[in-house]
């Protein structure tokens, strides 16, 4: 894995949630550019979205990861972690791990501890993984509580049917993923969105 000293090409990612001009990504980009200039880094691309961070279905976000797989840059620099993603800890951790798997470093400009080149990298990822695991546990507990409430109200007849359909879909997604099919192909086969398929696969993976 590359260390900070060998970084030469950098991609900037900036995001704001609105398109009405009340928020401006230029405020983020100016300081990111200045930081790169001080490090003598070449900016090979700027990826800017005016979309909510609650979904990964952002055009420039998707292009960022496509270019990362092609190793068009050595590091992704973003203003803060919530500018990269606000999908929750599990999904955000998955995005960081995807960059790492592609051989691309990542760094938050305003959060010095969020730096895959830094000495706290493993500790930060471990903390994020622990929080992500707790998120999954809480979701499971909430789902169990909701089912228990429906059972008390005598409204569980339809749950069994839905559970069988969902179970079959989960198994199909798992099998297709093991065969190496892409998220888009799997989504088309099970009549679900690519994001839903990605969440199913991520949930099936060990914490």
Secondary structure, 3 states (H helix, E strand, C coil): CCCHHHCCEEEEEEEECCCCCCCCCHHHHHHHHHHHHHHCCEEEEEEEEECCCCCCCCHHHHHHHHHHHCCCCCEEEECCHHHHCCCCHHHHHHHHHHHHHCCCEEEECCCCCCECCCCCHHHHHHHHHHHHHHHHHHHHHHHHHHHHHHHHCCCCHHHHHHHHHHHHHHHHHHHHHHCCCCHHHHHHHHCCCHHHHHHHHHHHCCC
